[in-house]
Amino acid sequence: MRRRAPLLLCLAALVVALGTLLAASPRATRADDEEPPLDYLYYKARIAPYLASACGECHANPRKRSKVGKFFLRPAPGRRMRERFQERNFESVLRYIEPGDPSASELLLKAIGPERGGITHEGGAVLGTNSAEYGAIIDWINGAKQAPEAFEAPEAEQGQPDFLFFYKRIEPVLLGVCAECHAGRGKGRFKLVTHERGEEFPLEDHFANFETVLRLLAPGEPEKSRFLTKPLALDGGGIKHRGGDRIQKDSTNHKNWVLFINGEKGPPLPTPGERRVPELTAEGLVVQAEDFVFEGAVEDVEAKGAQDFYVARSGAAAGRVWTDLLVVDGGAYVLDFRFLPGTQPLRWGIDGDAARPLPIPAAPERDEHGFAWSGPTSLLDGGTPLVDARGSLDLRKDVLHMDGRRRAATWLSPSEVRNRGCAAHVTMAHEEEGGDDALLLFDMDDADNGKFAGIADGGRRFVMGLIEGGTQRVLRAVKAPPPKRENKERRREIKVEYYGGVAVGSLDGKPLAFLNLSDILDRGHFGVLTHGLTAVHRVAALEEFEVYTVRFRTGPIVSLPAGRRRLWVELPPGSGALDCVRLRPSED
C-alpha cells in the first residue's frame, strides 16, 4: 500500500540532519533480530531498477567513488548486472534502511530531499513522493514481499515431442550452432530466441524455442520432419540447406533428433535458483571471476582496471575457483587468462588433469593497472623457431608464418629430405547454382581411408581431416577467403604439402590449416572428391624441398570433446588475482 510523507518524516529529518551525512557514515549494524528481514526478490524486482537509473550515474561510477562514500553500487554504468552485484548492492542498501520505519530510513530521506521532508543530498531530490517508486520503497521497508512466479511448461502427451528432452539435448545445439544464422530475425519460420551470455534466460524463452521447433516437425515421423531433414547431410537423406550440412546420419545429434521427434522423455528441469552452466560453442566464451565458484582461502575483491572491477584474489592459505562448462562444439580451444600476477604462478586444469602453471609475465607485458594476458605459446623444433636466410618460421593461430608474413612454407631452407605433396585446380559454381564441396584427397590407403583438405559448405570453409571407413571427420575448419575479384572464373588452387610429419593445407597459395600427422603420415595415393557442380581442371603431384624434422609445441591449447567439463584455477598464497578466462577456438 502506498504511503504519503507524513509530518513524522519532517521531524525525523531534523534529527537526522544533525547527524552525519549518508555518504560519510552508513548506519551501524542493527540488533533488531526480531524484525523480519527485507525481501531480496522484491528488492531485485522493484527497488534495484530504480537505484540503477536514478543513482547509478554517481554511485556506480568508479571515478566518483571517493565522493560517494560507502554507498557504492555495482556494476559501472553500461556494464552487465550480475547476481553477485545484486547481492552486494542489497547488503549496501540495508545499511541505510530501518525495517518497518520509513521515517528513519536514510536512503529514503536522501532521495526525497529536504523540501519533501527528507535531508540534504548532494545529488538533489531524485524521488517524488507521488511516484510509484516512492510507494514501492515505502512498501518494501514495511515488509512487502515479492512472490516468485515460476513458469511451468505443459506436459507433453505420450508419444509427442517432449519439452524436457528438447531443453536438455536439442536446444544447446541450436543455440550453439544454428543461432549463428537463426537468432532473432531468423530465416523463414525458424526464429530462435537468444540472450547475451551471462544474462538470465527465462524458461518461457526456452519454451518459445520449443514451440518454434514443433512447427517444423511431424511427431513420430523423423523422415518427414523438416527440422531434421534441413540440417541433415544430403548423403544421409537430407535436403538442401544454405547453412550446409550440420548433422551427419547416425551421429549423436542425429540420434537425439530422432529420439526427440519420436517422443523420448527428458530429465527434470534444474531446481529453481540453480545456475545454468555456461555453454562453450565455436564462438568462444569468457568466464568472469564472479562467475566462478570459490573454494578455500580465495577472496572476492574490487580492483581498479579489472573487468567489472571485480577479481578473485589468493588469500593467506591455498584456494581455488572452478566452473562447469557445457561444451556444445567439441574441438581445440585456446585458453587466455587475464590476471594480476603475484610472486607465485596460478595453476589451472580441466576436469581431473594435472595442474598446469601459468608463467609470471614480465612487467613490460602488463597494462597500467598491472594486469596481463597469459595466452598460448607456439614454438617449433622443440622450443626454438627454425631459421634460414629469409627469416624464422613461426606458428600463429595454427597458420604457418615467415617473419609475420604469410609465406608458402615450400620456400623455406632445403635439406636432404625431399618434400612431397599434391595440388588440384577446381572451379565451383555459386552455391545457389549447386556448388558445394571440393576436397583434395591425399595419403589415401584406398578409396575409403585417408586424409583430405579442401573447401566445403559452398566455399565458405576450408577443412582438413581424416576419412575412416568412408566417413569424413573434420579436424580443422577455418573460414575460407573468397576468390579475388579479378578471378572471374572462380578457379581455386587447393594444395597439401608435407613438412616432416606435418601436412599443411593452403588455398590459392595461402596456408590456412595444418595436421600434425607424424605417426600416421604414409604419403599414399591422392585424388579429388567433389559434391555439387564442381569442375576439376588439374591434379598434380609436388616435389619440393622441405624443412627437416618440424615439431610443434603448444601452450594452453586443449582439446575439449562435447559434454560437461570442469575448468578450475588454483590460487596459492602470493599468486595474485584472476580477472577472467577466455576460451576461443584455436582456428580463430
C-alpha positions in Angstrom: 0.0 0.0 0.0 1.4 3.4 -1.0 2.1 5.9 1.9 2.4 9.7 1.6 5.2 11.5 3.5 3.7 12.3 6.9 4.7 15.0 9.3 6.8 12.4 11.1 9.2 12.4 8.2 9.8 16.1 8.6 10.5 15.7 12.3 12.8 12.8 11.7 14.6 14.7 9.0 15.6 17.5 11.5 17.0 14.9 13.9 18.9 13.0 11.2 20.2 16.2 9.6 22.1 17.0 12.9 23.9 13.6 12.5 26.4 12.6 9.9 25.5 12.6 6.2 24.7 9.3 4.5 27.7 9.3 2.2 30.1 9.7 5.1 28.7 7.4 7.7 26.5 4.4 7.0 24.1 3.2 9.7 25.6 0.9 12.2 24.7 -2.8 12.2 21.2 -3.3 13.6 20.4 -5.5 16.6 16.7 -5.9 15.7 16.9 -9.7 15.3 13.1 -9.9 16.0 12.2 -7.9 12.9 11.8 -9.9 9.7 14.5 -9.2 7.0 13.6 -7.2 4.0 12.7 -9.2 0.9 15.5 -9.7 -1.6 13.2 -10.7 -4.5 11.1 -7.5 -4.0 14.4 -5.5 -4.0 15.5 -7.0 -7.3 12.2 -6.5 -9.0 11.1 -3.1 -7.7 14.0 -1.3 -6.0 17.2 -2.2 -7.8 16.0 -0.9 -11.3 15.1 2.4 -9.7 18.5 2.7 -8.0 20.4 1.9 -11.2 18.5 4.6 -13.2 18.4 7.3 -10.6 21.6 6.8 -8.6 23.9 4.8 -10.9 25.4 7.8 -12.7 27.2 8.9 -9.5 27.0 6.0 -7.1 28.1 3.3 -9.6 30.8 5.4 -11.2 34.3 4.3 -10.1 35.7 7.7 -10.8 33.4 9.3 -8.2 33.8 6.6 -5.6 35.8 8.8 -3.2 32.9 11.3 -3.2 30.0 8.9 -2.6 31.5 7.1 0.4 30.4 3.6 1.2 27.1 3.8 -0.7 28.7 2.4 -3.9 26.6 0.4 -6.4 27.8 -2.2 -8.9 28.4 -2.5 -11.8 29.7 0.6 -13.5 27.3 2.3 -15.9 26.9 0.3 -19.1 28.2 -3.0 -17.6 26.1 -6.1 -17.3 24.3 -6.7 -14.0 25.3 -10.0 -12.4 23.7 -11.8 -9.5 26.6 -11.2 -7.2 26.4 -7.5 -7.9 22.7 -7.6 -6.9 23.6 -9.3 -3.7 26.3 -6.8 -2.8 24.1 -3.8 -3.6 21.4 -5.3 -1.5 23.7 -5.6 1.5 24.9 -2.0 1.0 21.3 -0.6 0.8 20.3 -2.4 4.0 22.8 -0.2 5.9 20.7 2.8 5.2 17.3 1.2 5.9 15.4 0.8 9.2 13.0 -2.1 8.5 9.4 -1.1 9.3 10.2 2.6 9.8 10.4 4.6 6.6 10.8 7.9 8.5 14.1 6.7 9.9 15.5 5.2 6.7 18.3 7.4 5.4 18.1 6.0 1.9 14.5 7.4 1.5 15.2 10.7 3.3 18.2 11.4 1.0 16.2 10.5 -2.1 13.2 12.8 -1.4 15.3 15.8 -0.3 14.6 18.5 2.4 11.7 20.2 0.6 9.7 17.0 0.9 10.6 16.2 4.5 14.0 14.5 3.8 17.6 15.6 4.3 20.2 17.2 2.1 21.6 15.2 -0.8 24.4 16.5 -3.0 22.7 14.9 -6.0 19.5 16.7 -5.2 16.0 15.2 -4.8 15.7 12.2 -7.1 12.4 10.7 -5.9 8.9 12.3 -5.9 6.5 11.5 -3.1 3.7 10.9 -5.5 5.7 8.4 -7.7 5.2 4.7 -8.0 8.9 4.2 -7.0 8.3 6.1 -3.7 5.3 3.8 -2.9 7.4 0.7 -3.7 10.2 1.8 -1.4 7.8 2.5 1.4 6.1 -0.8 1.0 9.4 -2.6 0.9 10.7 -1.0 4.1 7.4 -2.1 5.7 8.0 -5.7 4.7 6.4 -6.2 1.3 7.5 -9.4 -0.4 7.7 -10.5 -4.0 6.2 -13.9 -4.8 8.4 -15.7 -7.4 6.4 -16.6 -10.5 7.6 -19.9 -11.8 6.8 -20.8 -15.3 5.5 -24.4 -15.8 5.7 -25.9 -19.2 2.7 -28.1 -20.1 3.4 -31.8 -20.0 3.6 -33.5 -23.5 1.2 -36.3 -24.4 2.6 -39.8 -24.7 4.5 -40.1 -28.0 4.6 -36.4 -28.6 7.9 -34.3 -28.6 8.9 -33.6 -25.0 10.0 -30.1 -23.8 12.3 -31.6 -21.2 14.2 -33.6 -23.8 14.4 -30.5 -26.0 15.7 -28.4 -23.2 18.5 -30.9 -22.3 19.6 -32.4 -25.6 18.3 -30.3 -28.5 18.3 -26.6 -27.6 22.0 -26.4 -26.5 23.0 -27.4 -30.1 20.6 -25.0 -31.6 21.9 -22.1 -29.5 25.5 -23.1 -30.1 25.3 -23.8 -33.8 22.1 -22.7 -35.5 21.7 -19.4 -33.7 24.6 -18.0 -35.8 22.0 -17.5 -38.6 18.7 -18.1 -37.0 18.9 -15.8 -33.9 16.2 -13.1 -33.6 15.1 -12.4 -37.2 15.9 -16.0 -38.2 15.3 -17.3 -41.7 11.9 -18.5 -42.7 9.9 -19.9 -39.8 12.9 -21.0 -37.7 13.5 -18.0 -35.4 15.3 -18.7 -32.2 15.1 -16.6 -29.0 18.7 -15.9 -27.7 20.2 -13.9 -25.0 23.7 -12.4 -24.4 25.9 -14.8 -22.5 25.6 -14.4 -18.7 22.1 -12.8 -18.9 19.1 -14.6 -17.5 17.4 -16.9 -19.9 13.8 -17.3 -18.7 12.2 -20.7 -19.0 9.4 -19.0 -21.1 12.0 -18.2 -23.8 13.2 -21.8 -23.8 9.6 -22.9 -24.3 9.2 -20.4 -27.1 12.0 -22.0 -29.0 10.4 -25.4 -28.3 7.1 -24.2 -29.9 9.0 -22.8 -32.9 10.6 -26.3 -33.5 7.2 -28.0 -33.1 6.0 -26.2 -36.2 8.8 -27.8 -38.3 8.4 -31.4 -37.4 5.9 -34.3 -37.9 5.7 -36.1 -34.5 6.7 -39.8 -34.8 8.0 -39.3 -38.4 11.6 -38.1 -38.4 12.0 -38.6 -42.1 9.1 -36.2 -42.8 10.2 -33.6 -40.3 11.9 -30.5 -41.9 13.5 -29.8 -38.5 15.7 -32.9 -39.2 16.0 -33.1 -42.9 17.0 -29.5 -43.4 20.3 -29.7 -41.4 20.9 -33.4 -42.3 23.7 -34.1 -44.8 22.4 -34.7 -48.3 24.1 -38.2 -48.5 22.2 -39.1 -45.3 18.8 -38.2 -46.7 18.7 -34.5 -46.0 17.5 -31.7 -48.2 19.3 -28.6 -49.5 20.3 -26.2 -46.7 22.0 -22.8 -47.3 23.8 -23.3 -43.9 25.4 -26.5 -45.2 25.5 -30.0 -43.6 25.0 -29.6 -39.8 24.1 -33.2 -38.9 25.6 -36.4 -40.1 23.5 -39.6 -40.2 24.0 -41.8 -37.2 25.9 -39.1 -35.3 25.0 -38.3 -31.7 22.9 -35.2 -32.8 21.1 -37.3 -35.4 20.1 -39.9 -32.9 19.0 -37.2 -30.4 16.9 -35.5 -33.1 15.2 -38.8 -34.0 14.5 -39.6 -30.3 13.1 -36.1 -29.8 10.7 -36.4 -32.7 9.6 -39.8 -31.6 8.6 -38.5 -28.1 11.5 -39.5 -25.9 11.1 -38.1 -22.4 13.9 -35.9 -20.9 15.2 -35.4 -17.3 13.5 -33.0 -14.8 14.3 -29.3 -15.1 17.0 -27.8 -12.8 15.7 -26.7 -9.4 14.7 -23.1 -9.1 17.8 -20.9 -8.5 20.3 -23.4 -9.9 22.6 -21.5 -12.1 22.7 -22.5 -15.8 26.0 -24.0 -16.9 27.9 -21.6 -19.3 27.9 -23.0 -22.8 31.1 -23.2 -24.9 30.4 -23.0 -28.7 32.5 -22.2 -31.7 32.0 -18.5 -30.9 34.1 -18.9 -27.7 33.3 -17.9 -24.2 34.5 -15.5 -21.5 34.2 -16.6 -17.8 34.5 -13.7 -15.4 35.8 -14.1 -11.9 32.3 -13.5 -10.4 31.0 -16.5 -12.5 33.3 -19.0 -10.7 32.6 -21.0 -7.6 35.0 -20.1 -4.7 36.6 -22.7 -2.5 39.2 -22.3 0.3 41.1 -19.0 1.0 40.1 -17.1 -2.1 38.8 -13.6 -1.7 36.5 -11.6 -4.0 37.7 -8.1 -4.2 37.4 -5.0 -6.4 40.4 -4.0 -8.3 40.8 -0.9 -10.5 41.4 -1.9 -14.1 39.7 -5.3 -14.0 36.7 -6.1 -16.0 33.6 -5.1 -14.0 36.0 -4.1 -11.2 35.9 -7.5 -9.7 38.6 -10.2 -9.2 39.3 -13.4 -7.3 42.4 -12.9 -5.2 44.6 -15.5 -3.4 44.4 -15.5 0.4 46.6 -16.5 3.3 46.1 -20.2 2.5 45.6 -22.1 -0.7 42.2 -21.9 -2.5 40.7 -22.4 -5.9 37.9 -21.3 -8.2 36.0 -23.5 -10.6 33.1 -23.6 -13.0 31.4 -26.2 -15.1 31.2 -25.7 -18.9 28.8 -27.3 -21.3 30.9 -27.9 -24.4 28.4 -27.7 -27.3 31.0 -27.6 -30.1 33.8 -30.0 -29.3 37.3 -29.2 -30.7 40.6 -27.4 -29.9 40.4 -24.3 -27.8 42.9 -21.7 -26.7 42.7 -20.5 -23.0 43.7 -17.0 -22.3 44.0 -15.9 -18.6 43.7 -12.2 -17.6 45.2 -11.8 -14.1 47.2 -9.6 -11.8 50.5 -11.5 -11.3 51.9 -12.2 -7.9 55.1 -13.9 -6.7 53.7 -17.4 -7.3 52.1 -18.8 -10.5 48.5 -19.6 -10.9 47.7 -23.2 -11.8 44.8 -24.4 -13.9 43.4 -27.6 -15.3 40.4 -29.3 -17.0 38.5 -32.0 -15.1 41.0 -34.3 -13.3 44.1 -33.2 -15.3 47.3 -32.4 -13.6 47.7 -28.7 -12.7 49.4 -26.6 -15.3 51.2 -23.4 -14.1 50.9 -20.1 -15.8 54.2 -18.3 -16.3 54.6 -15.0 -14.5 54.8 -12.3 -17.2 57.4 -9.6 -17.2 56.4 -6.1 -16.2 56.5 -4.7 -19.7 53.8 -7.2 -20.7 51.3 -5.7 -18.2 49.0 -2.8 -18.6 48.9 0.4 -16.5 47.0 -1.4 -13.7 49.3 -4.4 -13.6 47.1 -6.9 -15.4 48.4 -9.2 -18.1 47.1 -11.8 -20.5 48.8 -15.2 -20.5 47.9 -17.0 -23.7 49.2 -19.8 -25.9 52.8 -20.3 -26.8 53.6 -21.8 -30.2 57.1 -22.9 -30.8 58.8 -25.2 -33.4 61.6 -27.7 -33.2 61.4 -28.4 -29.5 61.3 -24.8 -28.5 63.5 -22.9 -31.0 62.0 -21.4 -34.2 63.6 -22.7 -37.4 65.7 -20.1 -39.1 67.2 -19.7 -42.6 68.5 -16.8 -44.7 65.0 -15.5 -45.2 63.9 -15.4 -41.6 62.2 -17.6 -39.0 59.3 -20.0 -39.3 56.5 -19.4 -36.7 53.1 -20.8 -36.0 50.4 -18.3 -35.2 46.8 -19.3 -34.7 47.5 -22.6 -36.4 48.9 -20.9 -39.5 52.5 -21.1 -40.6 54.1 -17.6 -41.0 57.5 -16.4 -42.1 58.6 -13.3 -40.2 55.0 -12.2 -39.8 54.2 -12.7 -43.5 52.0 -15.4 -44.8 54.5 -17.2 -47.0 54.2 -20.6 -48.6 56.3 -22.9 -46.4 57.7 -24.7 -49.5 60.3 -21.9 -49.9 62.0 -22.5 -46.6 65.5 -23.7 -46.4 66.1 -27.1 -48.1 67.5 -30.2 -46.5 68.5 -33.7 -47.8 64.9 -34.9 -47.4 62.6 -34.1 -50.3 59.2 -32.6 -49.8 56.1 -34.1 -51.4 52.6 -33.1 -51.8 49.7 -32.7 -54.2 47.5 -29.9 -55.6 44.3 -29.5 -57.5 42.8 -26.6 -59.5 39.0 -26.6 -59.3 36.1 -24.3 -60.2 32.9 -24.3 -58.0 29.6 -22.9 -59.1 27.8 -20.5 -56.9 26.0 -22.2 -54.0 22.7 -21.1 -55.4 23.6 -22.8 -58.7 24.5 -26.1 -57.0 28.2 -25.6 -56.0 29.1 -27.3 -52.7 32.3 -29.1 -51.8 35.7 -29.8 -53.4 38.2 -31.9 -51.4 41.7 -32.9 -52.3 42.3 -36.4 -51.1 45.9 -37.3 -50.0 47.8 -40.1 -48.3 45.0 -42.5 -49.2 45.3 -46.2 -48.4 42.3 -47.0 -50.5 39.1 -45.3 -51.7 37.6 -45.2 -48.1 40.6 -44.4 -45.9 43.0 -41.4 -45.9 43.1 -37.7 -45.4 41.6 -34.7 -47.1 41.8 -30.9 -47.4 39.6 -28.5 -49.3 36.6 -26.2 -49.4 33.2 -27.1 -48.1 29.8 -25.5 -47.4 29.6 -23.7 -50.7 33.1 -22.4 -50.4 32.7 -20.8 -47.0 35.0 -23.1 -45.0 38.5 -24.6 -45.6 38.6 -28.0 -43.9 41.2 -30.7 -43.2 40.6 -34.1 -41.7 40.5 -37.9 -42.0 38.4 -40.4 -44.0 37.8 -43.5 -42.0 35.7 -46.3 -43.5 34.2 -43.8 -46.0 33.2 -41.4 -43.2 34.7 -37.9 -43.2 35.9 -36.5 -39.9 36.8 -32.8 -39.9 39.8 -32.0 -37.6 40.5 -28.4 -38.7 38.0 -25.9 -40.1 38.6 -22.2 -40.8 36.8 -19.5 -42.7 37.8 -19.7 -46.4 38.7 -16.4 -48.0 36.6 -15.7 -51.2 38.3 -15.7 -54.6 39.8 -12.5 -55.7 37.7 -10.1 -57.8 40.0 -10.5 -60.8 39.5 -14.3 -60.6 36.3 -14.2 -62.8 36.4 -17.9 -63.5 36.4 -18.6 -59.7 39.2 -21.1 -60.1 40.8 -22.2 -56.8 44.0 -24.0 -56.0 43.9 -26.5 -53.2 47.3 -27.7 -52.1 48.7 -30.0 -49.4 52.4 -30.0 -48.6 54.3 -32.3 -46.2 56.9 -30.9 -43.8 58.3 -33.8 -41.8 55.3 -35.2 -40.0 53.1 -32.1 -40.7 50.7 -31.7 -43.6 50.0 -28.0 -44.4 46.8 -27.2 -46.4 46.6 -24.0 -48.4 44.0 -22.3 -50.6 45.2 -20.1 -53.5 48.7 -20.1 -52.1 47.7 -19.1 -48.6 48.4 -21.6 -45.8 45.2 -22.0 -43.7 45.5 -25.1 -41.6 47.8 -28.0 -40.7 47.5 -31.5 -39.4 50.3 -32.9 -37.2 50.3 -36.5 -38.6 53.8 -37.6 -37.8 52.5 -41.0 -36.6 50.2 -41.7 -39.5 51.6 -40.0 -42.5 52.4 -42.6 -45.1 52.4 -40.5 -48.3 49.9 -42.7 -50.2 47.7 -42.0 -53.2 45.9 -38.8 -53.9 42.8 -37.6 -55.8 39.8 -35.3 -55.8 36.3 -35.7 -54.3 33.6 -33.3 -55.3 30.0 -32.7 -54.3 27.7 -30.4 -56.4 28.7 -28.6 -59.5 32.5 -28.5 -59.4 34.9 -28.7 -62.4 38.3 -30.2 -61.8 40.9 -28.7 -64.2 44.2 -30.1 -62.9 45.5 -32.5 -60.3 49.3 -32.8 -59.8 51.9 -34.2 -57.5 54.5 -31.9 -56.0 58.1 -32.4 -55.1 59.8 -29.5 -53.3 62.4 -29.1 -50.6 61.1 -29.4 -47.1 62.0 -28.2 -43.6 63.6 -31.1 -41.8 62.0 -32.5 -38.5 59.4 -29.9 -37.7 57.9 -30.5 -34.3 55.1 -28.4 -32.8 54.9 -27.5 -29.1 51.9 -25.5 -27.9 50.8 -23.9 -24.7 47.3 -23.6 -23.3 45.5 -25.3 -26.2 43.2 -28.0 -25.1 41.0 -30.5 -26.9 37.5 -30.4 -25.4 35.1 -33.0 -26.6 31.4 -32.2 -26.4 29.8 -32.6 -23.0 30.2 -31.2 -19.5 33.7 -30.2 -18.4 35.1 -28.5 -15.3 37.6 -25.7 -15.6 39.5 -24.9 -12.3 42.2 -22.5 -11.3 44.3 -22.8 -8.2 45.4 -19.6 -6.4 48.1 -20.5 -3.9 49.3 -17.8 -1.4 51.0 -14.9 -3.2 49.7 -15.9 -6.7 47.9 -12.6 -7.4 44.4 -12.2 -8.7 42.3 -13.7 -11.5 40.0 -11.4 -13.6 38.7 -13.7 -16.3 39.4 -16.7 -18.5 38.7 -16.5 -22.3 38.2 -19.6 -24.4 38.4 -19.3 -28.1 38.6 -21.8 -31.0 42.2 -22.4 -31.9 41.4 -21.7 -35.6 40.4 -18.1 -34.9 
